[in-house]
Amino acid sequence: MNPDIFLLLASILFSIGIVGIVSRRNLFVVYLSMELILNSINLILATFSKVASDPSASVIALIMFAVIAAEAALFLAIIIHLNRRRKSIDSDDFRELAQKGGL
């Protein structure tokens, strides 16, 4: 199979993730955009592993899946906490709090 298709898909996912992080203020959308970026990196690692017939990139991708799962649990817990405390998940609200020096 041609790896160009997978690399094109990974670059599209990465681009969508970057646009989502830069243009959105909702923390949940920012989180989903970060997940898209990390999944595109995993797709690139799996593609290069298949092309080079070397399983080391696949092992790194599996380790990254564990890190992504831990990151997801932590980020969602932070979003839930901030939503309960401020009744908002708009990132601009939290930027103002950081400038004032406290949550």
C-alpha positions, -999 to +999 in steps of 0.1 A: +000+000+000+012+035-008+023+054+023+016+088+006-022+084+014-015+079+051+010+108+053-015+130+035-042+120+060-018+126+089-009+161+076-046+170+072-054+158+107-024+178+121-035+209+102-071+206+115-057+202+150-035+233+147-064+254+134-086+242+162-061+251+189-054+286+174-089+296+165-111+282+193-117+294+228-136+265+242-113+243+262-131+211+251-125+219+214-088+227+223-086+193+239-100+175+209-076+194+186-047+183+207-060+147+204-061+151+166-025+163+166-013+134+187-033+108+166-017+122+134+017+117+150+008+081+158-004+076+122+029+089+109+048+066+133+028+036+122+033+044+085+070+047+088+071+015+108+053-003+080+074+012+053+107+005+070+096-029+083+109-019+117+086-025+147+103+001+169+081+030+156+050+008+163+062+003+199+066+040+203+031+046+190+017+021+215+035+039+243+021+071+230-015+057+232-010+051+269+003+086+274-026+100+254-051+081+275-035+094+307-035+129+292-072+126+282-082+116+317-063+144+333-074+171+309-111+161+312-108+161+350-094+197+348-122+207+324-149+193+347-133+210+377-131+244+360-166+241+347-179+234+382-159+263+397-164+290+370-195+277+351-176+282+319-150+265+298-140+295+278-102+298+277-104+337+278-119+335+313-089+316+326-064+338+309-078+367+329-075+347+361-038+339+353-031+376+350-047+384+383-027+357+400-052+331+411-081+308+402 
